[in-house]
Amino acid sequence: MAVLGHKITSRKELQNLGVYKPGKPIEEVKRELGLHRIIKLASNENPLGYSPLAKDALMREMEKITFYPEGTAPVLAEKLAEKLEVASEQILVGNGSDEILHLLTRSYIRPGDEAIMADVTFPRYETNVRIEGGEPVILPLIEGVHDLEGMLAAITDQTRMIFVCNPNNPTGTIVSKMGLKSFIDRVPDHILLVIDEAYFEYVTTEDYLNTVPLVHSYPNLIVLRTFSKIYGLAALRIGYGIMHPTFVQELIKVKEPFNTNRMAQAAALASLEDSGFIEKCKRENDEGRQYISTEVEKMGLSCFPSQGNFVMVKLNRSGDDVFHSLLHKGIIVRSGGVLGLPETIRVSVGTKEENEEFIQALREVMQ
Ligand SMILES: Cc1ncc(COP(=O)(O)O)c(C=O)c1O
């Protein structure tokens, strides 16, 4: 059917904005390539699924989906507050941590404001800043790591927000404990400092700063966490921010009234009870991460040192080509081409078997 044209244009901020390119879904690859068995190692999801306690909670909650959820997820916020040793007024639960990012820029970025971030890092910082008419100030990573000194030097009178992704997606690298503490000390207190810890639970090194306790003494600090990664609830869309209560109150004005759904709230709450599951995921991820890095090095390649549930492999050839070759073998990874590092691929850590299949396939492709 022919569609009529129209004369209505969107805001100028949207004109040159691209659409977020997620990892290819399994269903799409099956359809396109006619493959039956697909291993998806593209979106940093949990290969071990999610806690059985969450499953039970979901089943129980199903009976109640006729009723709207509680708008601010107070029971979950209370539980998180207890676990993190903050006040529940300091927690905002969002439709994924993506939503908290969106709410932050919606509420605090004015046209012309600058927001400092790394290149490369999680792309939603830049997109959200641009949507509000802000100016992303983008600083290259140094050896895959945030250039904190460079970020401080880039502060101007227009700087409104700084994003630090720790561990960084897509490189998996972290900033040192002392380096980050000294950075937090030196960021002027009128600038919002957003530290995105989506992969916090996977970190095993001692040289990592847990920033949540600092929210008490640095009122401009906001920490983001999620249930999408180690908790394995990506599709339910639930994450949270820890911040000064006045920010929570402002963001609540902007959010959708029922931004997180009943199922997500119930599953997240139950997941917090299952520390055994989280420990197991962390342990197996660490083993998988080490296995992938070691095997990649045996092939004469290298990777960024990762503290996340993914590894970025440096190929010295086109990431797009390797991505496509792996795809034809039924393995979906992310090409560094779309992530801003064209000669790399990012592979999420899978189960032991998936990691082995990935390594075998990569070996064949690289030959
Ligand atoms: C660094 C980082 N922050 C935030 C997110 C968004 O996570 P969520 O599913 O909680 O919206 C992701 C997801 O991949 C991520 O990698």
The ligand as an SDF file (V2000), in Angstrom:
LIG
                    3D

 16 16  0  0  0  0  0  0  0  0999 V2000
   28.0630   -0.2980   29.9910 C   0  0  0  0  0  0  0  0  0  0  0  0
   26.6070   -0.5360   29.8650 C   0  0  0  0  0  0  0  0  0  0  0  0
   25.7610    0.2770   30.4810 N   0  0  0  0  0  0  0  0  0  0  0  0
   24.4460    0.1000   30.4150 C   0  0  0  0  0  0  0  0  0  0  0  0
   23.9120   -0.9360   29.6750 C   0  0  0  0  0  0  0  0  0  0  0  0
   22.4390   -1.0540   29.6050 C   0  0  0  0  0  0  0  0  0  0  0  0
   21.9880   -2.0860   30.3710 O   0  0  0  0  0  0  0  0  0  0  0  0
   20.4670   -2.2820   30.7190 P   0  0  0  0  0  0  0  0  0  0  0  0
   20.0680   -3.5690   30.1210 O   0  0  0  0  0  0  0  0  0  0  0  0
   20.4200   -2.2470   32.2150 O   0  0  0  0  0  0  0  0  0  0  0  0
   19.7000   -1.1290   30.1230 O   0  0  0  0  0  0  0  0  0  0  0  0
   24.7430   -1.8110   29.0120 C   0  0  0  0  0  0  0  0  0  0  0  0
   24.1940   -2.9070   28.2100 C   0  0  0  0  0  0  0  0  0  0  0  0
   24.8040   -3.5520   27.4360 O   0  0  0  0  0  0  0  0  0  0  0  0
   26.1320   -1.6130   29.1070 C   0  0  0  0  0  0  0  0  0  0  0  0
   26.9900   -2.4010   28.4640 O   0  0  0  0  0  0  0  0  0  0  0  0
  1  2  1  0
  2  3  1  0
  2 15  2  0
  3  4  2  0
  4  5  1  0
  5  6  1  0
  5 12  2  0
  6  7  1  0
  7  8  1  0
  8  9  2  0
  8 10  1  0
  8 11  1  0
 12 13  1  0
 12 15  1  0
 13 14  2  0
 15 16  1  0
M  END
$$$$
